[in-house]
C-alpha cells in the first residue's frame, strides 16, 4: 500500500507542473444528504468555465443533526447554477455520507459571443 501511495504522489508531482491554470468559481446551495437530512453550504469549483464538469470542495451545515460536513465532489457548472454530487464527512456522527445538491454559481466565465455569419 505504501508503494502505491508513493507512486501516486510521484506521478502527481510530475503531472502537476504541466497543469493548466484555471480560475476558481464559487457556489452557494442546498444539498439533500442521503439518509434524510438537508444541508446548506458553500462550494469552490476548480474552474470557472460554464457548461462543464468541475471538481468541487465545500462545507455544509446539516439541519437535522446540527453538524458541519466538509465535502469533496464533482459538479456540473453552468453560468448561474450548479448541480453536484458530494462525498462528505459528518463531524457529529464521525461518518462518511453522500448527497446531491443544487445552487447558485458565482464568478463564472461569461461565454464568448458567437462569430457573426458572413
PyMOL commands that place a pseudoatom at each C-alpha (Angstrom):
pseudoatom trace, name=CA, resn=UNK, resi=1, chain=A, elem=C, hetatm=0, pos=[0.000, 0.000, 0.000]
pseudoatom trace, name=CA, resn=UNK, resi=2, chain=A, elem=C, hetatm=0, pos=[2.860, 2.339, 0.801]
pseudoatom trace, name=CA, resn=UNK, resi=3, chain=A, elem=C, hetatm=0, pos=[4.389, 1.854, -2.647]
pseudoatom trace, name=CA, resn=UNK, resi=4, chain=A, elem=C, hetatm=0, pos=[1.082, 2.652, -4.337]
pseudoatom trace, name=CA, resn=UNK, resi=5, chain=A, elem=C, hetatm=0, pos=[0.823, 5.879, -2.327]
pseudoatom trace, name=CA, resn=UNK, resi=6, chain=A, elem=C, hetatm=0, pos=[4.408, 6.836, -3.175]
pseudoatom trace, name=CA, resn=UNK, resi=7, chain=A, elem=C, hetatm=0, pos=[3.832, 6.152, -6.875]
pseudoatom trace, name=CA, resn=UNK, resi=8, chain=A, elem=C, hetatm=0, pos=[0.667, 8.250, -6.820]
pseudoatom trace, name=CA, resn=UNK, resi=9, chain=A, elem=C, hetatm=0, pos=[2.441, 11.163, -5.144]
pseudoatom trace, name=CA, resn=UNK, resi=10, chain=A, elem=C, hetatm=0, pos=[5.347, 10.964, -7.582]
pseudoatom trace, name=CA, resn=UNK, resi=11, chain=A, elem=C, hetatm=0, pos=[3.075, 10.968, -10.635]
pseudoatom trace, name=CA, resn=UNK, resi=12, chain=A, elem=C, hetatm=0, pos=[1.019, 13.843, -9.215]
pseudoatom trace, name=CA, resn=UNK, resi=13, chain=A, elem=C, hetatm=0, pos=[4.205, 15.855, -8.688]
pseudoatom trace, name=CA, resn=UNK, resi=14, chain=A, elem=C, hetatm=0, pos=[5.362, 15.203, -12.253]
pseudoatom trace, name=CA, resn=UNK, resi=15, chain=A, elem=C, hetatm=0, pos=[1.994, 15.985, -13.825]
pseudoatom trace, name=CA, resn=UNK, resi=16, chain=A, elem=C, hetatm=0, pos=[1.247, 18.911, -11.523]
pseudoatom trace, name=CA, resn=UNK, resi=17, chain=A, elem=C, hetatm=0, pos=[3.800, 21.095, -13.272]
pseudoatom trace, name=CA, resn=UNK, resi=18, chain=A, elem=C, hetatm=0, pos=[2.008, 20.604, -16.576]
pseudoatom trace, name=CA, resn=UNK, resi=19, chain=A, elem=C, hetatm=0, pos=[-1.441, 21.576, -15.306]
pseudoatom trace, name=CA, resn=UNK, resi=20, chain=A, elem=C, hetatm=0, pos=[-3.269, 24.429, -16.982]
pseudoatom trace, name=CA, resn=UNK, resi=21, chain=A, elem=C, hetatm=0, pos=[-4.057, 27.396, -14.758]
pseudoatom trace, name=CA, resn=UNK, resi=22, chain=A, elem=C, hetatm=0, pos=[-7.788, 27.904, -14.253]
pseudoatom trace, name=CA, resn=UNK, resi=23, chain=A, elem=C, hetatm=0, pos=[-9.676, 30.481, -12.236]
pseudoatom trace, name=CA, resn=UNK, resi=24, chain=A, elem=C, hetatm=0, pos=[-11.944, 29.133, -9.492]
pseudoatom trace, name=CA, resn=UNK, resi=25, chain=A, elem=C, hetatm=0, pos=[-15.625, 29.911, -9.140]
pseudoatom trace, name=CA, resn=UNK, resi=26, chain=A, elem=C, hetatm=0, pos=[-17.927, 29.723, -6.138]
pseudoatom trace, name=CA, resn=UNK, resi=27, chain=A, elem=C, hetatm=0, pos=[-21.389, 28.499, -5.255]
pseudoatom trace, name=CA, resn=UNK, resi=28, chain=A, elem=C, hetatm=0, pos=[-23.980, 28.588, -2.501]
pseudoatom trace, name=CA, resn=UNK, resi=29, chain=A, elem=C, hetatm=0, pos=[-26.728, 25.984, -2.369]
pseudoatom trace, name=CA, resn=UNK, resi=30, chain=A, elem=C, hetatm=0, pos=[-28.882, 23.292, -0.838]
pseudoatom trace, name=CA, resn=UNK, resi=31, chain=A, elem=C, hetatm=0, pos=[-27.919, 19.607, -0.538]
pseudoatom trace, name=CA, resn=UNK, resi=32, chain=A, elem=C, hetatm=0, pos=[-30.007, 16.513, 0.139]
pseudoatom trace, name=CA, resn=UNK, resi=33, chain=A, elem=C, hetatm=0, pos=[-27.838, 14.187, 2.216]
pseudoatom trace, name=CA, resn=UNK, resi=34, chain=A, elem=C, hetatm=0, pos=[-28.813, 10.563, 1.588]
pseudoatom trace, name=CA, resn=UNK, resi=35, chain=A, elem=C, hetatm=0, pos=[-30.389, 9.258, 4.761]
pseudoatom trace, name=CA, resn=UNK, resi=36, chain=A, elem=C, hetatm=0, pos=[-32.962, 12.027, 5.118]
pseudoatom trace, name=CA, resn=UNK, resi=37, chain=A, elem=C, hetatm=0, pos=[-31.041, 15.157, 6.119]
pseudoatom trace, name=CA, resn=UNK, resi=38, chain=A, elem=C, hetatm=0, pos=[-30.846, 18.537, 4.348]
pseudoatom trace, name=CA, resn=UNK, resi=39, chain=A, elem=C, hetatm=0, pos=[-27.878, 20.878, 4.357]
pseudoatom trace, name=CA, resn=UNK, resi=40, chain=A, elem=C, hetatm=0, pos=[-26.962, 24.367, 3.196]
pseudoatom trace, name=CA, resn=UNK, resi=41, chain=A, elem=C, hetatm=0, pos=[-23.426, 25.109, 2.125]
pseudoatom trace, name=CA, resn=UNK, resi=42, chain=A, elem=C, hetatm=0, pos=[-20.771, 26.740, 0.012]
pseudoatom trace, name=CA, resn=UNK, resi=43, chain=A, elem=C, hetatm=0, pos=[-18.674, 25.281, -2.799]
pseudoatom trace, name=CA, resn=UNK, resi=44, chain=A, elem=C, hetatm=0, pos=[-15.427, 26.226, -4.533]
pseudoatom trace, name=CA, resn=UNK, resi=45, chain=A, elem=C, hetatm=0, pos=[-15.084, 24.864, -8.068]
pseudoatom trace, name=CA, resn=UNK, resi=46, chain=A, elem=C, hetatm=0, pos=[-11.690, 24.277, -9.672]
pseudoatom trace, name=CA, resn=UNK, resi=47, chain=A, elem=C, hetatm=0, pos=[-12.656, 26.089, -12.893]
pseudoatom trace, name=CA, resn=UNK, resi=48, chain=A, elem=C, hetatm=0, pos=[-14.994, 28.890, -13.946]
pseudoatom trace, name=CA, resn=UNK, resi=49, chain=A, elem=C, hetatm=0, pos=[-15.841, 27.501, -17.395]
pseudoatom trace, name=CA, resn=UNK, resi=50, chain=A, elem=C, hetatm=0, pos=[-19.652, 27.299, -17.762]
pseudoatom trace, name=CA, resn=UNK, resi=51, chain=A, elem=C, hetatm=0, pos=[-21.346, 24.207, -19.193]
pseudoatom trace, name=CA, resn=UNK, resi=52, chain=A, elem=C, hetatm=0, pos=[-18.614, 21.883, -17.934]
pseudoatom trace, name=CA, resn=UNK, resi=53, chain=A, elem=C, hetatm=0, pos=[-17.896, 19.238, -15.329]
pseudoatom trace, name=CA, resn=UNK, resi=54, chain=A, elem=C, hetatm=0, pos=[-15.720, 20.511, -12.475]
pseudoatom trace, name=CA, resn=UNK, resi=55, chain=A, elem=C, hetatm=0, pos=[-14.281, 19.335, -9.169]
pseudoatom trace, name=CA, resn=UNK, resi=56, chain=A, elem=C, hetatm=0, pos=[-15.753, 20.863, -6.015]
pseudoatom trace, name=CA, resn=UNK, resi=57, chain=A, elem=C, hetatm=0, pos=[-14.642, 21.409, -2.417]
pseudoatom trace, name=CA, resn=UNK, resi=58, chain=A, elem=C, hetatm=0, pos=[-17.079, 22.691, 0.145]
pseudoatom trace, name=CA, resn=UNK, resi=59, chain=A, elem=C, hetatm=0, pos=[-18.641, 22.799, 3.553]
pseudoatom trace, name=CA, resn=UNK, resi=60, chain=A, elem=C, hetatm=0, pos=[-22.257, 22.223, 4.593]
pseudoatom trace, name=CA, resn=UNK, resi=61, chain=A, elem=C, hetatm=0, pos=[-24.313, 22.765, 7.713]
pseudoatom trace, name=CA, resn=UNK, resi=62, chain=A, elem=C, hetatm=0, pos=[-26.737, 19.863, 8.216]
pseudoatom trace, name=CA, resn=UNK, resi=63, chain=A, elem=C, hetatm=0, pos=[-30.089, 20.990, 9.617]
pseudoatom trace, name=CA, resn=UNK, resi=64, chain=A, elem=C, hetatm=0, pos=[-31.245, 17.658, 11.070]
pseudoatom trace, name=CA, resn=UNK, resi=65, chain=A, elem=C, hetatm=0, pos=[-28.124, 16.767, 13.021]
pseudoatom trace, name=CA, resn=UNK, resi=66, chain=A, elem=C, hetatm=0, pos=[-26.857, 20.332, 13.531]
pseudoatom trace, name=CA, resn=UNK, resi=67, chain=A, elem=C, hetatm=0, pos=[-23.332, 19.429, 12.438]
pseudoatom trace, name=CA, resn=UNK, resi=68, chain=A, elem=C, hetatm=0, pos=[-20.852, 20.582, 9.825]
pseudoatom trace, name=CA, resn=UNK, resi=69, chain=A, elem=C, hetatm=0, pos=[-19.945, 18.481, 6.810]
pseudoatom trace, name=CA, resn=UNK, resi=70, chain=A, elem=C, hetatm=0, pos=[-16.754, 19.163, 4.801]
pseudoatom trace, name=CA, resn=UNK, resi=71, chain=A, elem=C, hetatm=0, pos=[-17.203, 17.853, 1.265]
pseudoatom trace, name=CA, resn=UNK, resi=72, chain=A, elem=C, hetatm=0, pos=[-15.424, 16.879, -1.907]
pseudoatom trace, name=CA, resn=UNK, resi=73, chain=A, elem=C, hetatm=0, pos=[-17.197, 16.048, -5.140]
pseudoatom trace, name=CA, resn=UNK, resi=74, chain=A, elem=C, hetatm=0, pos=[-17.978, 16.651, -8.775]
pseudoatom trace, name=CA, resn=UNK, resi=75, chain=A, elem=C, hetatm=0, pos=[-20.370, 19.189, -10.256]
pseudoatom trace, name=CA, resn=UNK, resi=76, chain=A, elem=C, hetatm=0, pos=[-21.915, 20.382, -13.490]
pseudoatom trace, name=CA, resn=UNK, resi=77, chain=A, elem=C, hetatm=0, pos=[-21.311, 24.131, -13.630]
pseudoatom trace, name=CA, resn=UNK, resi=78, chain=A, elem=C, hetatm=0, pos=[-23.417, 26.474, -15.726]
pseudoatom trace, name=CA, resn=UNK, resi=79, chain=A, elem=C, hetatm=0, pos=[-23.357, 30.289, -15.965]
pseudoatom trace, name=CA, resn=UNK, resi=80, chain=A, elem=C, hetatm=0, pos=[-25.516, 30.876, -12.897]
pseudoatom trace, name=CA, resn=UNK, resi=81, chain=A, elem=C, hetatm=0, pos=[-26.199, 27.486, -11.251]
pseudoatom trace, name=CA, resn=UNK, resi=82, chain=A, elem=C, hetatm=0, pos=[-24.577, 24.176, -10.405]
pseudoatom trace, name=CA, resn=UNK, resi=83, chain=A, elem=C, hetatm=0, pos=[-25.631, 20.568, -9.797]
pseudoatom trace, name=CA, resn=UNK, resi=84, chain=A, elem=C, hetatm=0, pos=[-23.332, 18.448, -7.668]
pseudoatom trace, name=CA, resn=UNK, resi=85, chain=A, elem=C, hetatm=0, pos=[-22.658, 15.074, -6.128]
pseudoatom trace, name=CA, resn=UNK, resi=86, chain=A, elem=C, hetatm=0, pos=[-20.655, 15.272, -2.911]
pseudoatom trace, name=CA, resn=UNK, resi=87, chain=A, elem=C, hetatm=0, pos=[-18.963, 12.922, -0.501]
pseudoatom trace, name=CA, resn=UNK, resi=88, chain=A, elem=C, hetatm=0, pos=[-18.901, 14.412, 2.981]
pseudoatom trace, name=CA, resn=UNK, resi=89, chain=A, elem=C, hetatm=0, pos=[-17.766, 13.724, 6.497]
pseudoatom trace, name=CA, resn=UNK, resi=90, chain=A, elem=C, hetatm=0, pos=[-20.374, 14.317, 9.217]
pseudoatom trace, name=CA, resn=UNK, resi=91, chain=A, elem=C, hetatm=0, pos=[-18.380, 15.767, 12.116]
pseudoatom trace, name=CA, resn=UNK, resi=92, chain=A, elem=C, hetatm=0, pos=[-21.074, 14.871, 14.661]
pseudoatom trace, name=CA, resn=UNK, resi=93, chain=A, elem=C, hetatm=0, pos=[-21.561, 11.230, 13.670]
pseudoatom trace, name=CA, resn=UNK, resi=94, chain=A, elem=C, hetatm=0, pos=[-17.938, 10.889, 12.533]
pseudoatom trace, name=CA, resn=UNK, resi=95, chain=A, elem=C, hetatm=0, pos=[-19.065, 9.030, 9.440]
pseudoatom trace, name=CA, resn=UNK, resi=96, chain=A, elem=C, hetatm=0, pos=[-18.933, 9.445, 5.654]
pseudoatom trace, name=CA, resn=UNK, resi=97, chain=A, elem=C, hetatm=0, pos=[-22.115, 10.280, 3.761]
pseudoatom trace, name=CA, resn=UNK, resi=98, chain=A, elem=C, hetatm=0, pos=[-23.039, 11.493, 0.308]
pseudoatom trace, name=CA, resn=UNK, resi=99, chain=A, elem=C, hetatm=0, pos=[-25.520, 13.934, -1.137]
pseudoatom trace, name=CA, resn=UNK, resi=100, chain=A, elem=C, hetatm=0, pos=[-26.949, 15.655, -4.188]
pseudoatom trace, name=CA, resn=UNK, resi=101, chain=A, elem=C, hetatm=0, pos=[-27.059, 19.427, -4.409]
pseudoatom trace, name=CA, resn=UNK, resi=102, chain=A, elem=C, hetatm=0, pos=[-28.169, 22.417, -6.433]
pseudoatom trace, name=CA, resn=UNK, resi=103, chain=A, elem=C, hetatm=0, pos=[-27.281, 26.047, -6.015]
pseudoatom trace, name=CA, resn=UNK, resi=104, chain=A, elem=C, hetatm=0, pos=[-26.292, 29.417, -7.412]
pseudoatom trace, name=CA, resn=UNK, resi=105, chain=A, elem=C, hetatm=0, pos=[-22.881, 29.788, -9.037]
pseudoatom trace, name=CA, resn=UNK, resi=106, chain=A, elem=C, hetatm=0, pos=[-20.825, 32.971, -8.947]
pseudoatom trace, name=CA, resn=UNK, resi=107, chain=A, elem=C, hetatm=0, pos=[-17.680, 34.208, -10.698]
pseudoatom trace, name=CA, resn=UNK, resi=108, chain=A, elem=C, hetatm=0, pos=[-18.210, 32.013, -13.756]
pseudoatom trace, name=CA, resn=UNK, resi=109, chain=A, elem=C, hetatm=0, pos=[-16.668, 32.964, -17.058]
pseudoatom trace, name=CA, resn=UNK, resi=110, chain=A, elem=C, hetatm=0, pos=[-19.020, 34.670, -19.480]
pseudoatom trace, name=CA, resn=UNK, resi=111, chain=A, elem=C, hetatm=0, pos=[-19.281, 32.710, -22.738]
pseudoatom trace, name=CA, resn=UNK, resi=112, chain=A, elem=C, hetatm=0, pos=[-17.778, 34.298, -25.818]
pseudoatom trace, name=CA, resn=UNK, resi=113, chain=A, elem=C, hetatm=0, pos=[-20.207, 35.781, -28.318]
pseudoatom trace, name=CA, resn=UNK, resi=114, chain=A, elem=C, hetatm=0, pos=[-20.696, 33.641, -31.428]
pseudoatom trace, name=CA, resn=UNK, resi=115, chain=A, elem=C, hetatm=0, pos=[-18.858, 34.784, -34.543]
pseudoatom trace, name=CA, resn=UNK, resi=116, chain=A, elem=C, hetatm=0, pos=[-21.059, 36.731, -36.962]
pseudoatom trace, name=CA, resn=UNK, resi=117, chain=A, elem=C, hetatm=0, pos=[-22.072, 34.841, -40.069]
pseudoatom trace, name=CA, resn=UNK, resi=118, chain=A, elem=C, hetatm=0, pos=[-20.917, 36.265, -43.414]
for i in range(1, 118): cmd.bond("trace and resi %d" % i, "trace and resi %d" % (i + 1))
show_as sticks, trace
zoom trace
